[in-house]
Amino acid sequence: MKLEMTYPTGVTNTFLHLMKIPMIMDNDREALQLALMCCPEAEDHDNMKMIRIPNTAHIGVIEISEGMLPLVENNPNFEILTEPYELNFDENGNLF
C-alpha cells in the first residue's frame, strides 16, 4: 500500500490529527510545507508563529519565526542571539 495515497483527504480538510496512519514526508522541507498548509494561521507568512528546537531534551537555544519576535523581545526569559534568517535545506530537502 502506498501511504501517500491516503493523504489527500486529511490534507484537504486539515484534520491531520484524525488520520489513523501517520503521514511520512520524504524530507524536512515537505514536512514543513505540509504542516504549514494545514495551519490556517500560517497563511499570513509575516506573522506565522513557529518554533524549532533541537529535541525535547535540549531547549536551551531555540529558533523562532519572525512572527514570534514580538512575544519574546520584551521577555526577560529570552535573549535574541541573531537577526532573522532563512532556514537552510540541503540538496535533499533536509534541514541542516
DRENKE-689665 format. One record per residue: z negated, y negated, x negated of N, C-alpha, C in turn; residue in three letters. Coordinates in steps of 0.1 Angstrom, whole numbers, padded with zeros to 4 digits, always signed. Layout:
residues N
ZYXZYXZYXALA...
END
This chain:
residues 96
+0000+0012-0008+0000+0000+0000+0000-0012-0009MET+0009-0022-0006+0009-0034-0013-0001-0044-0007LYS-0012-0047-0014-0022-0056-0008-0017-0069-0003LEU-0007-0075-0011-0002-0088-0008+0005-0089+0006GLU+0009-0077+0011+0015-0077+0025+0005-0080+0036MET-0008-0079+0033-0018-0082+0043-0023-0096+0042THR-0019-0104+0033-0024-0117+0030-0019-0128+0040TYR-0007-0128+0045-0002-0139+0053-0011-0143+0065PRO-0016-0134+0072-0024-0137+0084-0036-0144+0080THR-0043-0139+0070-0056-0146+0065-0053-0160+0060GLY-0042-0161+0052-0039-0174+0046-0035-0184+0057VAL-0027-0180+0066-0022-0190+0076-0033-0195+0085THR-0042-0187+0089-0053-0192+0097-0065-0196+0090ASN-0065-0195+0076-0076-0199+0067-0089-0192+0069THR-0088-0180+0075-0100-0172+0077-0102-0161+0067PHE-0102-0165+0054-0103-0156+0043-0116-0148+0044LEU-0127-0154+0049-0139-0147+0050-0139-0135+0060HIS-0130-0135+0069-0129-0124+0079-0120-0113+0074LEU-0113-0114+0063-0105-0103+0058-0113-0093+0052MET-0110-0080+0055-0118-0069+0050-0114-0064+0036LYS-0101-0067+0032-0097-0063+0019-0096-0076+0011ILE-0103-0076-0001-0102-0088-0009-0088-0092-0013PRO-0085-0105-0014-0072-0109-0019-0073-0110-0034MET-0063-0105-0041-0063-0104-0055-0050-0112-0059ILE-0052-0122-0067-0040-0130-0071-0037-0126-0086MET-0025-0129-0090-0020-0124-0103-0026-0132-0114ASP-0031-0145-0112-0037-0153-0122-0046-0164-0116ASN-0052-0171-0125-0061-0182-0121-0054-0193-0113ASP-0042-0197-0117-0035-0207-0110-0033-0203-0096ARG-0028-0191-0093-0025-0187-0080-0038-0186-0072GLU-0049-0181-0078-0062-0180-0071-0067-0194-0067ALA-0066-0204-0075-0070-0218-0072-0061-0223-0061LEU-0048-0221-0062-0039-0226-0052-0042-0220-0038GLN-0045-0207-0038-0049-0201-0025-0062-0207-0020LEU-0072-0208-0028-0084-0213-0024-0083-0227-0018ALA-0076-0235-0025-0074-0249-0021-0066-0250-0008LEU-0056-0241-0007-0048-0241+0005-0056-0238+0018MET-0067-0230+0016-0075-0226+0027-0087-0235+0030CYS-0088-0246+0022-0098-0256+0024-0092-0269+0030CYS-0094-0272+0043-0088-0283+0049-0091-0296+0041PRO-0103-0297+0036-0107-0310+0028-0099-0311+0015GLU-0093-0301+0010-0086-0301-0002-0072-0308-0001ALA-0068-0311+0012-0055-0318+0014-0056-0332+0008GLU-0067-0338+0007-0069-0351+0001-0072-0349-0014ASP-0062-0348-0022-0063-0345-0036-0072-0355-0044HIS-0072-0367-0040-0080-0377-0047-0095-0376-0044ASP-0099-0369-0034-0113-0368-0030-0118-0353-0030ASN-0109-0344-0034-0113-0330-0034-0125-0327-0043MET-0134-0319-0038-0146-0316-0045-0146-0301-0049LYS-0146-0300-0063-0145-0286-0069-0154-0286-0081MET-0161-0275-0083-0170-0273-0095-0165-0260-0101ILE-0164-0261-0115-0161-0249-0123-0173-0246-0132ARG-0178-0234-0132-0189-0230-0140-0184-0218-0149ILE-0190-0217-0161-0186-0205-0169-0189-0192-0162PRO-0202-0191-0157-0207-0180-0149-0220-0184-0144ASN-0226-0176-0135-0239-0180-0129-0250-0180-0139THR-0249-0173-0150-0260-0173-0160-0259-0185-0169ALA-0248-0192-0169-0246-0204-0179-0241-0216-0171HIS-0250-0223-0165-0245-0235-0158-0251-0248-0164ILE-0254-0248-0177-0258-0260-0184-0247-0270-0185GLY-0235-0266-0187-0224-0275-0187-0214-0270-0176VAL-0210-0279-0167-0201-0276-0157-0189-0286-0157ILE-0178-0282-0150-0167-0291-0148-0167-0294-0134GLU-0164-0307-0131-0163-0311-0117-0150-0319-0115ILE-0145-0319-0103-0133-0326-0099-0137-0341-0098SER-0126-0349-0099-0128-0364-0098-0135-0368-0084GLU-0132-0360-0074-0139-0362-0061-0154-0361-0061GLY-0159-0354-0071-0174-0352-0073-0180-0363-0081MET-0172-0371-0088-0178-0381-0097-0188-0391-0089LEU-0185-0396-0077-0194-0405-0071-0208-0398-0068PRO-0208-0385-0067-0220-0378-0064-0229-0376-0076LEU-0223-0377-0088-0231-0374-0100-0233-0386-0109VAL-0225-0397-0107-0225-0408-0116-0239-0415-0116GLU-0246-0416-0105-0259-0422-0105-0271-0412-0103ASN-0268-0399-0106-0278-0389-0105-0284-0387-0119ASN-0297-0389-0121-0303-0387-0134-0303-0373-0139PRO-0300-0363-0130-0299-0349-0135-0286-0345-0141ASN-0276-0354-0141-0263-0351-0146-0259-0361-0157PHE-0252-0356-0167-0246-0365-0177-0231-0362-0178GLU-0223-0373-0177-0209-0371-0177-0205-0371-0192ILE-0198-0361-0196-0195-0359-0211-0181-0363-0214LEU-0172-0363-0205-0158-0366-0208-0152-0374-0197THR-0140-0379-0200-0132-0386-0190-0125-0374-0182GLU-0120-0377-0170-0113-0367-0162-0101-0362-0170PRO-0098-0349-0168-0086-0343-0175-0080-0332-0166TYR-0068-0328-0169-0061-0318-0161-0066-0304-0166GLU-0067-0294-0157-0070-0281-0161-0059-0275-0169LEU-0062-0268-0180-0052-0262-0188-0050-0247-0185ASN-0038-0244-0182-0034-0230-0180-0026-0225-0191PHE-0027-0212-0194-0019-0206-0205-0005-0202-0199ASP+0004-0196-0206+0017-0192-0202+0017-0182-0190GLU+0005-0175-0189+0004-0165-0178-0002-0171-0166ASN-0006-0184-0166-0012-0190-0154-0027-0189-0154GLY-0033-0184-0165-0048-0183-0165-0054-0195-0172ASN-0066-0199-0168-0073-0210-0174-0078-0206-0188LEU-0078-0216-0196-0084-0215-0210-0099-0215-0209PHE
END
